[in-house]
């Protein structure tokens, strides 16, 4: 029987240390992933000022975020497979160029239409760069400790990027202008484009299969409808589910499927991605809940609330650094379980938060510990979901993982918002949502422990 827990193989010890080229590859890819994470959250604080400056209605403000989420989540699986077909480095560079140009356009926008087009383009760039970058990373580092270390650093900087984006958005908006939330991407994208061609090697299968057009249409349409239903119109959810079911049947008959059914039935892929979905749904939505608590209950300013999440960023960085050692010793299944249990315990403690600032210590301590646990689970998810597959399928595997990440980020806030509004006061609603959040984390950890056990 094949073990589903991912550990280094004793008979073929992997390279234990990174050489100089590996470090350069890692640096380029980490900078790109960090920038994408910053880009996701940097506009949150700036939305009201941006809407006022460009004439967005209050209802229209949500579309600044929704347009990005639709493109990023809807096209990520397709682009993950495209990366395998046309070349991962080529798609990575094209995505970085699009990100730089769209960020410049967004910063220069003078009306809502131009800004919305820029946000859609940023989402498409994210859908291209994230799976291409992750597959370049997984194919550049051998399976085992080095890949776990690289994924750990990637996960730590990605999560730190979400926190940095919230802080940076507030600082730039207050000191300069909301336009700098876009402009800041341009020099970083340019630097990556100048360095990456000399550092990254092209990576793609020797034999290129034909693109599965029916599969691409059904999965992209299904994901778009699913994200649209989660963020805007619930009636779209059945359409999304129907298209994704159709995608399953299309893939069973396709000669060159976008995602082979054997991959979709693989235990590590299924349960690894489910655990990753739980990790992203719960931690990103917990940031939303604590933002509500800090601003609506304790009366913090947006900038002060953003700075308070610096301890969460520190926790995720520590978790990412420790994850590779933990996985090397105990395996990825143990990382998913231990990380989930730590995150659940830290989250449930937030139920004790009161309505005065004397409780801030609990929030800081719990978000730090929860960040460590969440990042341990995220790295465990990435190692589990991409291990045991040949390099020719790494773009597809990382595309699935990226899709999981984007959907999780998109789902979390609407779910917790719906829980909060069921209570008569904001504090009571936050308390109930915290319990629901912790229960989801605990369920994910238990399921990972049960279904990823060695068989």
C-alpha positions in Angstrom: 0.0 0.0 0.0 1.1 3.6 -0.7 1.7 5.9 2.3 -0.4 9.1 2.1 1.7 10.9 4.7 4.5 12.7 2.9 8.0 12.1 4.4 11.5 12.1 2.9 12.4 8.7 1.6 15.2 7.0 3.5 16.7 5.1 0.5 17.1 8.2 -1.7 18.2 11.0 0.6 17.5 14.4 -1.0 20.0 17.2 -1.3 20.2 18.7 2.2 21.5 22.2 1.3 20.6 24.8 -1.3 23.2 25.9 -3.8 23.6 29.5 -5.0 21.3 29.1 -8.0 18.6 27.6 -5.8 18.8 30.6 -3.5 18.4 33.0 -6.5 15.5 31.1 -7.8 13.8 31.1 -4.4 14.4 34.8 -4.0 12.9 35.7 -7.3 9.8 33.5 -6.7 9.3 34.7 -3.1 9.4 38.3 -4.1 6.8 37.7 -6.8 4.5 35.7 -4.4 4.9 38.3 -1.6 3.9 41.1 -4.0 0.8 39.2 -5.1 -0.2 38.7 -1.5 0.3 42.4 -0.7 -1.7 43.3 -3.8 -4.6 41.2 -2.6 -5.1 43.2 0.7 -3.5 46.5 0.1 -6.7 48.2 -1.3 -9.0 47.1 1.6 -8.2 50.2 3.8 -8.1 52.5 0.8 -11.6 51.5 -0.6 -13.6 54.4 0.9 -11.1 57.1 -0.2 -10.8 55.5 -3.6 -14.5 55.3 -4.1 -15.0 58.9 -3.1 -12.2 60.1 -5.5 -13.5 58.2 -8.5 -17.2 58.5 -7.9 -18.0 54.9 -7.0 -21.4 54.3 -5.3 -21.3 52.6 -1.9 -22.7 49.4 -3.5 -20.2 49.7 -6.3 -17.2 49.6 -3.9 -17.4 45.8 -3.4 -16.8 45.3 -7.1 -13.3 46.6 -6.8 -12.5 43.5 -4.7 -15.0 41.2 -6.4 -13.7 41.9 -9.9 -10.2 40.9 -8.8 -11.5 37.8 -7.0 -13.5 36.6 -10.0 -10.6 36.7 -12.3 -8.0 35.4 -9.9 -10.1 32.4 -8.7 -11.9 31.7 -12.0 -8.9 31.4 -14.2 -6.2 30.0 -11.9 -6.8 26.3 -12.7 -6.8 27.0 -16.4 -3.6 29.0 -16.2 -2.0 26.3 -14.1 -2.5 23.8 -16.9 -1.5 26.4 -19.5 1.8 26.8 -17.6 2.4 23.0 -18.2 1.7 23.4 -21.9 3.4 26.7 -23.0 6.1 26.9 -20.4 6.0 27.9 -16.7 8.7 30.6 -17.0 7.0 32.1 -20.1 3.6 32.3 -18.4 5.3 33.6 -15.2 7.0 36.5 -17.0 3.9 37.3 -19.1 1.8 37.4 -15.9 4.4 39.7 -14.1 4.3 42.1 -17.1 0.5 42.2 -17.1 0.6 42.8 -13.3 3.0 45.8 -13.7 1.0 47.3 -16.6 -2.4 46.8 -14.9 -1.1 48.3 -11.7 0.2 51.4 -13.6 -3.2 51.7 -15.3 -5.0 51.4 -11.9 -2.9 54.1 -10.4 -3.6 56.5 -13.3 -7.3 55.7 -13.5 -9.6 58.7 -13.6 -13.0 56.9 -13.8 -14.5 53.7 -12.4 -14.4 51.8 -15.8 -10.6 52.1 -16.1 -10.1 51.1 -12.5 -12.4 48.0 -12.9 -10.5 47.0 -16.0 -7.2 47.3 -14.2 -8.5 45.2 -11.3 -9.7 42.4 -13.7 -6.3 42.5 -15.4 -4.6 42.3 -11.9 -6.7 39.2 -11.1 -5.8 37.6 -14.4 -2.1 38.3 -13.7 -2.4 36.7 -10.3 -4.2 33.7 -11.8 -1.2 33.3 -14.2 1.7 34.1 -11.9 0.7 32.2 -8.8 0.4 28.6 -10.2 3.3 29.2 -12.6 5.5 30.5 -9.8 4.6 27.7 -7.5 5.2 25.0 -10.1 8.6 26.6 -10.9 9.3 26.4 -7.2 8.2 22.7 -6.8 10.0 21.6 -9.9 13.2 23.5 -8.9 13.5 21.8 -5.5 13.5 18.0 -5.0 10.7 16.5 -3.1 11.7 16.3 0.6 13.3 18.8 3.1 14.4 21.3 0.5 11.0 21.6 -1.1 9.3 21.7 2.3 11.7 24.5 3.3 11.0 26.4 0.1 7.2 26.0 0.5 7.5 27.0 4.1 9.2 30.3 3.3 6.8 30.9 0.4 3.8 30.3 2.7 5.3 32.5 5.4 5.9 35.4 3.1 2.6 35.0 1.4 0.7 35.2 4.7 3.0 38.1 5.8 2.2 39.8 2.6 -1.6 39.8 3.4 -0.8 41.5 6.7 1.8 43.9 5.2 -0.8 44.9 2.5 -3.3 45.9 5.1 -0.7 48.0 6.9 0.9 49.4 3.8 -2.5 50.4 2.3 -3.3 52.5 5.4 0.1 54.1 5.4 0.2 55.0 1.7 -3.4 56.2 1.8 -2.8 58.5 4.8 0.6 59.8 3.8 0.4 59.9 0.0 -2.6 58.8 -2.0 -4.6 55.6 -2.7 -3.0 55.6 -6.1 0.3 54.4 -4.5 -1.5 51.2 -3.5 -1.3 50.5 -7.3 2.0 52.2 -8.2 4.0 50.3 -5.6 3.7 47.1 -7.7 5.3 48.7 -10.8 9.0 48.9 -9.7 8.8 45.4 -8.0 7.3 43.8 -11.2 10.0 45.5 -13.3 12.8 44.3 -11.0 11.4 40.7 -11.2 11.2 40.9 -15.0 14.8 42.1 -15.2 16.2 39.4 -13.0 14.0 36.4 -13.6 15.0 35.5 -17.2 18.6 35.0 -16.2 17.7 33.0 -13.1 14.7 30.8 -13.9 14.9 27.9 -16.3 12.1 27.1 -18.6 10.0 24.1 -17.4 7.4 22.1 -19.4 6.7 18.6 -20.5 8.6 17.2 -23.5 5.3 16.2 -25.2 2.6 18.9 -25.1 -0.9 17.5 -25.0 -3.8 19.4 -26.5 -5.6 21.9 -24.3 -8.9 20.4 -23.0 -11.2 23.2 -24.3 -14.5 21.7 -23.0 -12.9 21.2 -19.6 -11.4 24.7 -19.6 -14.9 26.2 -20.4 -16.8 24.2 -17.8 -14.3 24.6 -14.9 -13.7 28.3 -15.6 -17.4 29.0 -15.9 -18.1 27.0 -12.8 -15.5 28.8 -10.7 -16.6 32.2 -11.9 -20.2 31.4 -11.0 -19.2 30.0 -7.7 -17.1 33.1 -6.7 -19.9 35.4 -8.0 -22.4 33.5 -6.0 -20.3 33.7 -2.8 -19.6 37.4 -3.2 -22.6 38.9 -4.9 -25.6 36.8 -6.1 -26.4 33.5 -4.3 -28.5 32.4 -7.2 -25.3 31.8 -9.2 -24.2 29.1 -6.8 -26.3 26.3 -8.3 -25.0 27.3 -11.8 -21.4 27.0 -10.5 -22.1 23.6 -8.9 -23.7 22.3 -12.1 -20.8 23.4 -14.3 -18.3 21.9 -11.9 -20.2 18.6 -12.0 -20.2 18.8 -15.8 -16.4 19.4 -15.6 -16.0 16.1 -13.8 -17.9 14.1 -16.5 -16.0 16.0 -19.3 -12.7 15.1 -17.7 -13.6 11.4 -17.5 -14.0 11.3 -21.3 -11.3 13.7 -22.4 -8.3 12.4 -24.3 -6.0 15.1 -22.8 -8.0 16.2 -19.7 -7.3 19.5 -18.0 -7.2 17.7 -14.7 -7.0 13.9 -15.0 -9.7 12.1 -12.9 -7.0 9.9 -11.3 -5.5 13.1 -9.8 -8.9 14.2 -8.6 -9.4 10.9 -6.8 -5.9 10.9 -5.3 -6.2 11.0 -1.5 -3.4 13.4 -0.9 -4.8 15.8 -3.5 -8.4 15.7 -2.3 -7.8 15.9 1.4 -4.7 18.1 1.2 -6.7 20.7 -0.8 -9.7 20.3 1.6 -7.4 21.0 4.5 -6.0 24.0 2.7 -9.4 25.3 1.9 -10.3 25.2 5.6 -7.0 27.0 6.5 -7.6 29.9 4.1 -11.4 30.2 4.8 -10.8 30.5 8.5 -7.7 32.6 8.9 -8.6 35.3 6.3 -12.1 35.5 7.7 -10.7 35.8 11.3 -8.8 38.9 10.2 -12.1 40.3 9.0 -13.8 39.5 12.4 -10.9 41.0 14.4 -11.0 44.1 12.1 -14.7 44.5 13.0 -13.8 44.0 16.7 -11.0 46.6 16.7 -12.9 49.3 14.7 -16.5 48.8 15.6 -16.2 47.6 19.2 -12.9 49.2 20.5 -13.0 52.2 18.2 -9.6 51.8 16.5 -8.7 53.7 13.4 -8.2 51.7 10.2 -4.5 52.3 10.3 -4.2 51.3 14.0 -6.3 48.2 13.3 -4.0 47.2 10.5 -0.9 47.7 12.6 -2.4 45.4 15.3 -2.2 42.6 12.8 1.6 42.8 12.8 1.7 40.1 15.5 -0.3 37.8 13.2 2.2 38.4 10.5 5.0 37.6 12.9 3.3 34.4 13.9 2.8 33.3 10.2 6.5 34.0 9.5 7.6 31.9 12.5 5.2 29.1 11.5 6.5 29.1 7.9 10.1 28.9 9.1 9.4 26.1 11.6 7.1 24.1 9.2 9.8 22.5 7.1 11.6 21.1 10.2 8.3 19.9 11.6 7.3 18.2 8.3 10.8 16.6 7.9 10.5 15.0 11.4 6.8 14.2 11.7 5.3 14.3 8.1 2.8 16.6 6.4 -0.2 14.9 7.9 1.0 15.7 11.4 1.6 19.3 10.3 -2.0 19.6 9.1 -3.4 18.1 12.3 -1.1 20.0 14.8 -1.4 23.3 12.9 -5.2 23.0 12.8 -5.5 22.1 16.5 -3.2 25.0 17.5 -5.2 27.4 15.3 -8.6 26.1 16.7 -7.4 26.5 20.3 -6.2 30.1 19.6 -9.4 31.0 17.8 -11.8 29.7 20.4 -10.0 31.7 23.1 -11.1 34.9 21.3 -14.7 34.2 22.4 -13.6 35.7 25.7 -13.0 39.2 24.2 -14.9 42.0 25.9 -15.9 45.5 25.0 -12.9 47.4 26.4 -9.3 47.8 25.3 -8.0 45.8 28.2 -8.7 42.7 26.1 -6.2 43.7 23.4 -3.5 41.4 25.0 -5.7 38.4 24.4 -6.3 39.3 20.7 -2.6 39.8 20.1 -1.6 36.6 21.9 -4.3 34.5 20.2 -3.7 35.9 16.7 0.1 35.2 17.0 -0.4 31.6 18.1 -3.2 31.1 15.5 -0.8 32.5 12.8 1.8 29.9 13.7 -0.8 27.1 13.6 -2.4 28.3 10.4 1.0 28.6 8.5 2.0 25.1 9.7 -1.3 23.8 8.2 -0.9 25.8 5.0 2.7 24.4 4.4 1.4 21.0 5.2 -1.4 21.4 2.7 1.0 22.6 -0.1 3.5 19.7 0.5 0.7 17.1 0.7 -1.2 18.4 -2.4 1.9 18.6 -4.7 3.9 15.5 -3.6 4.1 12.2 -5.4 3.4 13.8 -8.8 5.8 14.1 -11.8 7.2 17.5 -12.8 5.0 17.4 -15.9 1.9 17.7 -13.7 3.2 20.2 -11.1 1.6 23.1 -12.9 -1.8 21.4 -12.7 -1.2 20.4 -9.1 -0.2 23.9 -8.1 -3.1 25.3 -10.1 -5.4 23.2 -8.0 -3.7 24.4 -4.8 -3.9 28.0 -6.0 -7.6 27.6 -6.8 -8.1 26.3 -3.3 -6.3 29.3 -1.9 -8.3 31.8 -3.9 -11.7 30.2 -3.2 -10.9 30.0 0.5 -9.9 33.6 0.6 -13.1 34.5 -1.2 -15.4 32.3 0.8 -14.3 33.2 4.3 -15.6 36.8 4.7 -19.1 36.2 3.3 -19.6 33.2 5.5 -18.5 35.0 8.7 -20.4 38.1 7.7 -23.6 36.1 7.5 -23.0 34.7 11.0 -22.2 38.1 12.5 -25.5 39.6 11.3 -27.6 36.9 13.0 -26.9 38.5 16.5 -28.4 41.7 17.9 -25.0 43.3 18.7 -21.7 43.4 16.9 -19.8 41.9 19.8 -22.2 39.0 20.2 -22.1 38.4 16.4 -18.3 38.3 16.4 -18.3 35.9 19.4 -20.7 33.5 17.6 -18.6 33.7 14.3 -15.4 33.0 16.3 -17.0 29.8 17.6 -18.1 28.8 14.1 -14.6 29.6 12.8 -12.9 27.4 15.5 -15.3 24.5 14.8 -14.5 24.6 11.1 -10.7 24.5 11.9 -11.2 21.6 14.3 -13.3 19.6 11.8 -10.6 20.2 9.1 -7.8 18.9 11.4 -9.8 15.8 12.5 -10.7 14.9 8.9 -7.1 15.4 7.8 -5.9 13.1 10.6 -8.5 10.4 9.7 -8.3 10.4 5.9 -4.6 11.1 5.4 -3.5 8.3 7.8 -1.0 5.8 6.5 -2.9 3.0 4.7 
